[in-house]
Amino acid sequence: MLERLYRTIAARAGTIGSDGESYTRRLLADRNLRLKKLGEECAELLTACADGNRERAVAEGADLVYHALVALRAVGASLEDVCEELARREKP
């Protein structure tokens, strides 16, 4: 699923939506918007977890994963890079 999401982000990065521009493309083009949204999603997930609200935490977690993948793409990193880093950290 994460790989499919990352491929979708990559595809939308170069596409124009019906409103003139895709949300993903707007995020990639605007550093401040991208970082603001990433921070907002972190805070919303933290709040949902602190409140013990499982349903909201799951939704906010999904939003955070999306925004994190967009942020990674913006700096030239990929989901594969993250997976390689996690594998490197894995203890035998």
Backbone as CSV, one residue per row, in Angstrom:
resi,resn,N_x,N_y,N_z,CA_x,CA_y,CA_z,C_x,C_y,C_z
1,MET,0.822,-1.196,0.000,0.000,0.000,0.000,0.866,1.260,0.000
2,LEU,1.924,1.283,0.820,2.771,2.468,0.879,3.481,2.711,-0.450
3,GLU,3.898,1.642,-1.081,4.552,1.784,-2.390,3.564,2.354,-3.410
4,ARG,2.338,1.876,-3.368,1.313,2.391,-4.288,1.048,3.871,-4.011
5,LEU,0.984,4.250,-2.734,0.801,5.659,-2.381,1.967,6.496,-2.902
6,TYR,3.187,6.005,-2.722,4.347,6.765,-3.190,4.327,6.921,-4.710
7,ARG,3.937,5.868,-5.419,3.832,5.960,-6.895,2.761,6.974,-7.294
8,THR,1.667,7.016,-6.552,0.607,7.987,-6.827,1.115,9.406,-6.605
9,ILE,1.863,9.613,-5.525,2.449,10.935,-5.258,3.373,11.328,-6.405
10,ALA,4.208,10.408,-6.848,5.130,10.682,-7.955,4.366,11.022,-9.227
11,ALA,3.302,10.298,-9.486,2.506,10.562,-10.693,1.800,11.908,-10.609
12,ARG,1.252,12.225,-9.458,0.515,13.485,-9.303,1.438,14.692,-9.250
13,ALA,2.686,14.461,-8.949,3.646,15.566,-8.891,3.737,16.278,-10.231
14,GLY,3.472,15.563,-11.294,3.564,16.160,-12.619,2.232,16.328,-13.318
15,THR,1.138,16.232,-12.589,-0.177,16.314,-13.222,-0.920,17.581,-12.820
16,ILE,-1.824,17.946,-13.662,-2.704,19.083,-13.410,-4.088,18.534,-13.092
17,GLY,-4.660,18.961,-11.991,-5.993,18.523,-11.608,-7.073,19.370,-12.252
18,SER,-8.311,19.018,-11.990,-9.443,19.739,-12.580,-9.496,21.187,-12.113
19,ASP,-8.945,21.458,-10.935,-8.937,22.828,-10.429,-7.684,23.580,-10.865
20,GLY,-6.900,22.974,-11.763,-5.714,23.637,-12.273,-4.424,23.041,-11.770
21,GLU,-4.450,22.437,-10.582,-3.221,21.871,-10.046,-3.564,20.862,-8.957
22,SER,-2.834,19.762,-8.921,-3.100,18.763,-7.892,-2.611,19.265,-6.532
23,TYR,-3.223,18.766,-5.466,-2.825,19.125,-4.108,-1.381,18.702,-3.869
24,THR,-1.027,17.517,-4.326,0.345,17.032,-4.172,1.323,17.974,-4.854
25,ARG,1.000,18.396,-6.035,1.889,19.304,-6.762,2.015,20.640,-6.037
26,ARG,0.908,21.130,-5.486,0.964,22.376,-4.704,1.890,22.222,-3.508
27,LEU,1.788,21.088,-2.821,2.656,20.846,-1.671,4.123,20.802,-2.085
28,LEU,4.402,20.133,-3.188,5.785,20.017,-3.652,6.353,21.366,-4.087
29,ALA,5.502,22.230,-4.583,5.957,23.532,-5.073,6.105,24.581,-3.979
30,ASP,5.479,24.348,-2.838,5.441,25.361,-1.784,6.017,24.797,-0.488
31,ARG,7.278,25.082,-0.234,7.975,24.551,0.934,7.241,24.887,2.230
32,ASN,6.813,26.118,2.383,6.149,26.529,3.620,4.832,25.789,3.829
33,LEU,4.036,25.644,2.773,2.776,24.900,2.872,3.060,23.449,3.235
34,ARG,4.048,22.858,2.571,4.403,21.458,2.811,4.803,21.236,4.277
35,LEU,5.669,22.089,4.789,6.126,21.932,6.165,5.007,22.234,7.172
36,LYS,4.176,23.214,6.865,3.036,23.542,7.731,2.090,22.348,7.839
37,LYS,1.768,21.741,6.700,0.852,20.603,6.709,1.464,19.407,7.425
38,LEU,2.760,19.180,7.255,3.422,18.082,7.944,3.343,18.283,9.458
39,GLY,3.616,19.503,9.897,3.518,19.817,11.324,2.103,19.679,11.859
40,GLU,1.127,20.141,11.087,-0.278,20.036,11.503,-0.681,18.580,11.682
41,GLU,-0.284,17.748,10.726,-0.666,16.335,10.808,-0.001,15.656,12.004
42,CYS,1.249,16.024,12.302,1.924,15.495,13.502,1.139,15.867,14.752
43,ALA,0.784,17.133,14.849,0.055,17.612,16.030,-1.310,16.943,16.148
44,GLU,-1.994,16.756,15.031,-3.316,16.128,15.063,-3.218,14.665,15.483
45,LEU,-2.177,13.971,15.031,-1.988,12.582,15.457,-1.657,12.524,16.946
46,LEU,-0.790,13.417,17.398,-0.459,13.465,18.824,-1.705,13.692,19.674
47,THR,-2.536,14.622,19.263,-3.751,14.929,20.008,-4.699,13.734,20.037
48,ALA,-4.875,13.087,18.896,-5.762,11.924,18.833,-5.255,10.803,19.734
49,CYS,-3.938,10.595,19.743,-3.360,9.557,20.608,-3.506,9.932,22.079
50,ALA,-3.253,11.189,22.397,-3.395,11.648,23.783,-4.832,11.496,24.263
51,ASP,-5.785,11.708,23.355,-7.200,11.584,23.704,-7.671,10.131,23.714
52,GLY,-6.821,9.215,23.252,-7.213,7.810,23.189,-8.240,7.528,22.116
53,ASN,-8.287,8.384,21.103,-9.277,8.249,20.040,-8.681,7.437,18.884
54,ARG,-8.920,6.133,18.904,-8.328,5.224,17.927,-8.708,5.589,16.492
55,GLU,-9.976,5.807,16.241,-10.452,6.090,14.883,-9.788,7.344,14.320
56,ARG,-9.760,8.377,15.122,-9.133,9.629,14.664,-7.624,9.461,14.517
57,ALA,-6.996,8.691,15.403,-5.555,8.451,15.319,-5.204,7.728,14.016
58,VAL,-6.017,6.767,13.641,-5.777,6.041,12.393,-5.886,7.001,11.205
59,ALA,-6.913,7.829,11.182,-7.093,8.786,10.081,-5.950,9.795,10.042
60,GLU,-5.575,10.311,11.190,-4.485,11.288,11.237,-3.147,10.628,10.898
61,GLY,-2.981,9.369,11.293,-1.777,8.636,10.939,-1.654,8.479,9.432
62,ALA,-2.759,8.201,8.782,-2.757,8.094,7.318,-2.393,9.435,6.687
63,ASP,-2.958,10.514,7.212,-2.621,11.853,6.704,-1.132,12.149,6.891
64,LEU,-0.603,11.779,8.054,0.807,12.026,8.338,1.711,11.237,7.391
65,VAL,1.373,9.987,7.129,2.178,9.177,6.211,2.198,9.820,4.831
66,TYR,1.038,10.254,4.345,0.968,10.917,3.037,1.868,12.156,3.017
67,HIS,1.725,13.021,4.006,2.499,14.260,4.025,3.993,13.993,4.205
68,ALA,4.342,12.959,4.963,5.753,12.599,5.117,6.334,12.123,3.784
69,LEU,5.579,11.334,3.037,6.063,10.864,1.738,6.217,12.017,0.749
70,VAL,5.311,12.972,0.801,5.442,14.156,-0.058,6.698,14.936,0.339
71,ALA,6.921,15.108,1.628,8.096,15.841,2.099,9.386,15.124,1.695
72,LEU,9.393,13.807,1.789,10.566,13.044,1.363,10.837,13.250,-0.123
73,ARG,9.787,13.175,-0.928,9.956,13.369,-2.365,10.524,14.759,-2.660
74,ALA,10.083,15.747,-1.913,10.534,17.124,-2.142,12.042,17.285,-1.936
75,VAL,12.632,16.440,-1.096,14.079,16.530,-0.861,14.846,15.465,-1.633
76,GLY,14.153,14.780,-2.539,14.816,13.792,-3.385,14.981,12.429,-2.749
77,ALA,14.265,12.174,-1.663,14.310,10.874,-1.010,13.058,10.086,-1.374
78,SER,13.134,8.783,-1.222,12.009,7.931,-1.603,11.616,7.002,-0.465
79,LEU,10.501,6.345,-0.653,10.063,5.327,0.289,11.115,4.224,0.359
80,GLU,11.696,3.876,-0.763,12.748,2.862,-0.785,13.941,3.286,0.086
81,ASP,14.300,4.557,0.031,15.388,5.055,0.881,15.066,4.848,2.360
82,VAL,13.837,5.122,2.740,13.419,4.945,4.137,13.463,3.462,4.507
83,CYS,12.982,2.612,3.616,13.009,1.170,3.888,14.441,0.665,4.032
84,GLU,15.334,1.164,3.204,16.744,0.776,3.311,17.340,1.230,4.641
85,GLU,16.977,2.427,5.083,17.464,2.920,6.372,16.928,2.063,7.519
86,LEU,15.653,1.683,7.444,15.083,0.825,8.475,15.760,-0.536,8.486
87,ALA,16.039,-1.077,7.314,16.726,-2.368,7.227,18.127,-2.264,7.817
88,ARG,18.798,-1.150,7.571,20.144,-0.937,8.102,20.117,-0.922,9.638
89,ARG,19.047,-0.399,10.195,18.921,-0.300,11.659,18.473,-1.595,12.314
90,GLU,17.930,-2.487,11.502,17.399,-3.744,12.042,18.529,-4.565,12.663
91,LYS,18.270,-5.068,13.828,19.276,-5.893,14.511,19.119,-7.339,14.075
92,PRO,20.241,-8.013,13.873,20.174,-9.434,13.447,19.579,-10.331,14.511
